[in-house]
Every structure is written in structure tokens, then in C-alpha cells.
Amino acid sequence: MAHRALLLYTDGACRGNPGVGGAGAILVDQKGHVVCSLKKFLGLCTNNIAEYKALILGLEAAVERRPKKLHIFLDSELLVKQVDGSYRVKHENLKPLMGKVRGLLSSLEFYTIQHIDRSKNKKADELANEAIDEAFESEGR
């Protein structure tokens, strides 16, 4: 089902920097109903890589649903400014991730991206941390 507009909240979590990371993303429709929530264990990474991978995770889910508009909300000001072109991506390990983000964004009809306070991104943060916790639980740590 195609949606007129979706809201995407993503967050990356990293325990240590670098450390073990997780990604969380939640897609919400205009009425506030959760369309999908996603989490992924990332293994050893930096906090910036975790943020990028969370955005990619959410964008892949959004693109599958073909919304007319996608409104993206992140609590990583750096990532928002890199995506909107205010900041250049300087680190070589982030450039391929930005390429993936740009490719996904180019397949959308319309999108906005906005920095929000961490307090408004709690669900995505919880999902990212759950991914880390579940990975450790499955290893019996």
C-alpha cells in the first residue's frame, strides 16, 4: 500500500566509540500509527557509522512503501547536516554509506530531513539499544 506521507525516526547506538553498535528505525503514518519498527545489531562500529546504518535501515523500509512524502527525523545533527549538504563527508569510511543514503533518497518523490532533540527520538533509540542487548543475550553474555 502506498502512503501519502510517512515519518521516519532513526537512531544509532554505540557502547563505546568505537564499540558495539545497533540501529533502530520507526516508520509512522500521518495519523501516528506505526507502519513498521526495525532494529539491527551492527557489531563493532563508531557512533557515526551506527547513525548512518540506522538511517539506511529506515530508508530501505520507507522506499519499499513508496510514500509521496517522507519526513525524516534524526537526533544526529552531524548526519542531518551532511545529508542536507551543509557539511561535507570527510571520513572515508562514511563516504560509501552516504552514497547509499543518497541513492535511497533519490528514489523518493519528496523528502525533508530535520534534526530533533534526543527526547523526541526515544523509540528509535530504544530499538537500537534492544538490538545490542538481544545480540548479547543470544551469545549468553
Secondary structure, DSSP 8 states (H G I E B T S, - for coil): ---SEEEEEEEEEEEETTEEEEEEEEEEETTS-EEEEEEEEEEEE-HHHHHHHHHHHHHHHHHHH--SEEEEEES-HHHHHHHTTSS----TTTHHHHHHHHHHHHTSS-EEEEE--GGG-HHHHHHHHHHHHHHHHHTT-
